């Protein structure tokens, strides 16, 4: 890209975002936003933990069946199973942390 096209792009983007800076800062966030963020966090936590439980159940069932079919590979299967369970559980933990942020830190509050 030439220097002129970069400068043109910068001026166009600066002009597009000028109305954003012209708005008055909000004094407080609406109560509806707080309610909906809590409801959304609750649904996200419920869905993520439910799907994580289903995934863990299927993984353990598949590992038990694989060990029953080939007992010699039990060590390798167990290692892969534990790695998979850790990754599945991390999904639920991440959603839990995001839900706690939405509950307590109020990210939509004005500074």
C-alpha atoms as an extended CHARMM CRD file, in Angstrom:
* protein
*
       111  EXT
         1         1  UNK       CA              0.0000000000        0.0000000000        0.0000000000  PROA      1               0.0000000000
         2         2  UNK       CA              1.1530000000        3.4750000000       -0.7720000000  PROA      2               0.0000000000
         3         3  UNK       CA              1.5280000000        6.1490000000        1.8450000000  PROA      3               0.0000000000
         4         4  UNK       CA             -1.3070000000        8.1490000000        0.3290000000  PROA      4               0.0000000000
         5         5  UNK       CA             -3.7980000000        5.2670000000        0.5290000000  PROA      5               0.0000000000
         6         6  UNK       CA             -2.8570000000        4.6040000000        4.1580000000  PROA      6               0.0000000000
         7         7  UNK       CA             -3.4110000000        8.2670000000        5.0600000000  PROA      7               0.0000000000
         8         8  UNK       CA             -6.7150000000        8.3230000000        3.1600000000  PROA      8               0.0000000000
         9         9  UNK       CA             -7.8660000000        5.2270000000        5.0190000000  PROA      9               0.0000000000
        10        10  UNK       CA             -6.8530000000        6.7690000000        8.3540000000  PROA      10              0.0000000000
        11        11  UNK       CA             -8.7870000000        9.9740000000        7.6730000000  PROA      11              0.0000000000
        12        12  UNK       CA            -11.8780000000        8.0660000000        6.5510000000  PROA      12              0.0000000000
        13        13  UNK       CA            -11.8170000000        5.8890000000        9.6830000000  PROA      13              0.0000000000
        14        14  UNK       CA            -11.2320000000        8.9310000000       11.9150000000  PROA      14              0.0000000000
        15        15  UNK       CA            -14.2020000000       10.6600000000       10.3160000000  PROA      15              0.0000000000
        16        16  UNK       CA            -16.3570000000        7.5870000000       10.7870000000  PROA      16              0.0000000000
        17        17  UNK       CA            -15.6630000000        7.3900000000       14.5100000000  PROA      17              0.0000000000
        18        18  UNK       CA            -16.0400000000       11.0950000000       15.3700000000  PROA      18              0.0000000000
        19        19  UNK       CA            -19.7270000000       10.6920000000       16.3980000000  PROA      19              0.0000000000
        20        20  UNK       CA            -18.7080000000        8.1020000000       18.9720000000  PROA      20              0.0000000000
        21        21  UNK       CA            -16.6290000000       10.6350000000       20.8520000000  PROA      21              0.0000000000
        22        22  UNK       CA            -19.3750000000       13.2840000000       20.6370000000  PROA      22              0.0000000000
        23        23  UNK       CA            -21.7910000000       11.3430000000       22.8350000000  PROA      23              0.0000000000
        24        24  UNK       CA            -22.2700000000       12.2200000000       26.4720000000  PROA      24              0.0000000000
        25        25  UNK       CA            -20.9400000000        9.6710000000       28.9270000000  PROA      25              0.0000000000
        26        26  UNK       CA            -23.6230000000        7.5980000000       30.5940000000  PROA      26              0.0000000000
        27        27  UNK       CA            -24.0730000000        8.3580000000       34.2710000000  PROA      27              0.0000000000
        28        28  UNK       CA            -25.1810000000        4.8410000000       35.1290000000  PROA      28              0.0000000000
        29        29  UNK       CA            -25.9150000000        1.6760000000       33.2240000000  PROA      29              0.0000000000
        30        30  UNK       CA            -29.5420000000        0.6580000000       32.8960000000  PROA      30              0.0000000000
        31        31  UNK       CA            -30.9330000000       -1.9440000000       35.2680000000  PROA      31              0.0000000000
        32        32  UNK       CA            -32.1620000000       -4.0070000000       32.3240000000  PROA      32              0.0000000000
        33        33  UNK       CA            -28.5900000000       -4.5130000000       31.1580000000  PROA      33              0.0000000000
        34        34  UNK       CA            -27.6020000000       -5.8220000000       34.5900000000  PROA      34              0.0000000000
        35        35  UNK       CA            -30.5280000000       -8.2290000000       34.6350000000  PROA      35              0.0000000000
        36        36  UNK       CA            -29.8520000000       -9.5170000000       31.1420000000  PROA      36              0.0000000000
        37        37  UNK       CA            -26.1300000000       -9.9440000000       31.7720000000  PROA      37              0.0000000000
        38        38  UNK       CA            -26.8850000000      -12.0440000000       34.8520000000  PROA      38              0.0000000000
        39        39  UNK       CA            -29.4830000000      -14.1140000000       32.9900000000  PROA      39              0.0000000000
        40        40  UNK       CA            -27.1220000000      -14.6040000000       30.0520000000  PROA      40              0.0000000000
        41        41  UNK       CA            -24.2640000000      -15.6150000000       32.3520000000  PROA      41              0.0000000000
        42        42  UNK       CA            -26.5320000000      -18.1220000000       34.0800000000  PROA      42              0.0000000000
        43        43  UNK       CA            -27.6440000000      -19.6950000000       30.8160000000  PROA      43              0.0000000000
        44        44  UNK       CA            -24.0720000000      -19.8160000000       29.5160000000  PROA      44              0.0000000000
        45        45  UNK       CA            -22.8780000000      -21.5050000000       32.6950000000  PROA      45              0.0000000000
        46        46  UNK       CA            -25.6990000000      -24.0350000000       32.6030000000  PROA      46              0.0000000000
        47        47  UNK       CA            -25.2180000000      -24.9100000000       28.9440000000  PROA      47              0.0000000000
        48        48  UNK       CA            -21.4170000000      -25.1320000000       29.1980000000  PROA      48              0.0000000000
        49        49  UNK       CA            -21.4450000000      -27.2940000000       32.3220000000  PROA      49              0.0000000000
        50        50  UNK       CA            -24.1610000000      -29.5610000000       30.9110000000  PROA      50              0.0000000000
        51        51  UNK       CA            -22.3340000000      -30.0890000000       27.6290000000  PROA      51              0.0000000000
        52        52  UNK       CA            -19.0290000000      -30.5570000000       29.4600000000  PROA      52              0.0000000000
        53        53  UNK       CA            -20.6380000000      -33.2820000000       31.5930000000  PROA      53              0.0000000000
        54        54  UNK       CA            -22.0000000000      -35.0040000000       28.5010000000  PROA      54              0.0000000000
        55        55  UNK       CA            -18.6140000000      -34.8110000000       26.8120000000  PROA      55              0.0000000000
        56        56  UNK       CA            -16.8220000000      -36.1950000000       29.8410000000  PROA      56              0.0000000000
        57        57  UNK       CA            -19.3100000000      -39.0460000000       30.1250000000  PROA      57              0.0000000000
        58        58  UNK       CA            -18.8560000000      -39.9920000000       26.4900000000  PROA      58              0.0000000000
        59        59  UNK       CA            -15.0590000000      -39.7730000000       26.7960000000  PROA      59              0.0000000000
        60        60  UNK       CA            -14.9410000000      -42.0200000000       29.8640000000  PROA      60              0.0000000000
        61        61  UNK       CA            -17.3200000000      -44.5210000000       28.2360000000  PROA      61              0.0000000000
        62        62  UNK       CA            -15.2210000000      -44.6480000000       25.0740000000  PROA      62              0.0000000000
        63        63  UNK       CA            -12.0050000000      -45.0340000000       27.0820000000  PROA      63              0.0000000000
        64        64  UNK       CA            -13.4810000000      -47.8540000000       29.1820000000  PROA      64              0.0000000000
        65        65  UNK       CA            -14.6100000000      -49.6440000000       26.0250000000  PROA      65              0.0000000000
        66        66  UNK       CA            -11.2080000000      -49.1540000000       24.3950000000  PROA      66              0.0000000000
        67        67  UNK       CA             -9.3920000000      -50.5090000000       27.4740000000  PROA      67              0.0000000000
        68        68  UNK       CA            -11.7560000000      -53.4880000000       27.5590000000  PROA      68              0.0000000000
        69        69  UNK       CA            -10.9820000000      -54.2770000000       23.9090000000  PROA      69              0.0000000000
        70        70  UNK       CA             -7.2230000000      -53.7830000000       24.1930000000  PROA      70              0.0000000000
        71        71  UNK       CA             -5.9160000000      -53.9960000000       27.7860000000  PROA      71              0.0000000000
        72        72  UNK       CA             -2.3210000000      -53.6650000000       26.5650000000  PROA      72              0.0000000000
        73        73  UNK       CA             -2.9160000000      -50.0670000000       25.4850000000  PROA      73              0.0000000000
        74        74  UNK       CA             -4.4660000000      -49.0220000000       28.8000000000  PROA      74              0.0000000000
        75        75  UNK       CA             -1.6240000000      -46.6350000000       29.6730000000  PROA      75              0.0000000000
        76        76  UNK       CA             -1.7920000000      -44.7250000000       26.3990000000  PROA      76              0.0000000000
        77        77  UNK       CA             -5.5900000000      -44.6010000000       26.4880000000  PROA      77              0.0000000000
        78        78  UNK       CA             -5.5470000000      -43.3520000000       30.0720000000  PROA      78              0.0000000000
        79        79  UNK       CA             -3.1110000000      -40.5480000000       29.2000000000  PROA      79              0.0000000000
        80        80  UNK       CA             -5.1870000000      -39.3750000000       26.2530000000  PROA      80              0.0000000000
        81        81  UNK       CA             -8.3440000000      -39.6430000000       28.3690000000  PROA      81              0.0000000000
        82        82  UNK       CA             -6.9150000000      -37.4550000000       31.1300000000  PROA      82              0.0000000000
        83        83  UNK       CA             -5.7290000000      -34.8420000000       28.6360000000  PROA      83              0.0000000000
        84        84  UNK       CA             -9.1780000000      -34.7710000000       27.0280000000  PROA      84              0.0000000000
        85        85  UNK       CA            -10.9320000000      -34.4930000000       30.3860000000  PROA      85              0.0000000000
        86        86  UNK       CA             -8.6980000000      -31.5920000000       31.3900000000  PROA      86              0.0000000000
        87        87  UNK       CA             -9.4790000000      -29.7370000000       28.1620000000  PROA      87              0.0000000000
        88        88  UNK       CA            -13.2210000000      -30.3770000000       28.5120000000  PROA      88              0.0000000000
        89        89  UNK       CA            -13.2060000000      -29.1990000000       32.1160000000  PROA      89              0.0000000000
        90        90  UNK       CA            -11.2800000000      -26.0530000000       31.1990000000  PROA      90              0.0000000000
        91        91  UNK       CA            -14.2320000000      -24.9890000000       29.0350000000  PROA      91              0.0000000000
        92        92  UNK       CA            -16.5590000000      -25.0780000000       32.0290000000  PROA      92              0.0000000000
        93        93  UNK       CA            -14.0130000000      -23.2230000000       34.1800000000  PROA      93              0.0000000000
        94        94  UNK       CA            -13.6040000000      -20.4630000000       31.5670000000  PROA      94              0.0000000000
        95        95  UNK       CA            -17.3670000000      -19.9740000000       31.3730000000  PROA      95              0.0000000000
        96        96  UNK       CA            -17.5270000000      -19.9100000000       35.1730000000  PROA      96              0.0000000000
        97        97  UNK       CA            -14.8650000000      -17.1850000000       35.3380000000  PROA      97              0.0000000000
        98        98  UNK       CA            -16.6620000000      -15.1070000000       32.6920000000  PROA      98              0.0000000000
        99        99  UNK       CA            -19.9270000000      -15.5410000000       34.5910000000  PROA      99              0.0000000000
       100       100  UNK       CA            -18.2830000000      -14.3210000000       37.7980000000  PROA      100             0.0000000000
       101       101  UNK       CA            -16.9540000000      -11.2950000000       35.9320000000  PROA      101             0.0000000000
       102       102  UNK       CA            -20.4590000000      -10.4960000000       34.7090000000  PROA      102             0.0000000000
       103       103  UNK       CA            -21.9310000000      -10.9910000000       38.1890000000  PROA      103             0.0000000000
       104       104  UNK       CA            -19.4980000000       -8.9700000000       40.2730000000  PROA      104             0.0000000000
       105       105  UNK       CA            -17.3540000000       -6.6150000000       38.2030000000  PROA      105             0.0000000000
       106       106  UNK       CA            -20.1880000000       -5.0140000000       36.2020000000  PROA      106             0.0000000000
       107       107  UNK       CA            -18.2080000000       -4.5020000000       32.9900000000  PROA      107             0.0000000000
       108       108  UNK       CA            -20.8790000000       -2.1990000000       31.5370000000  PROA      108             0.0000000000
       109       109  UNK       CA            -20.5520000000        0.3980000000       34.2940000000  PROA      109             0.0000000000
       110       110  UNK       CA            -19.3710000000        3.8660000000       33.4510000000  PROA      110             0.0000000000
       111       111  UNK       CA            -15.9050000000        4.7330000000       34.6900000000  PROA      111             0.0000000000
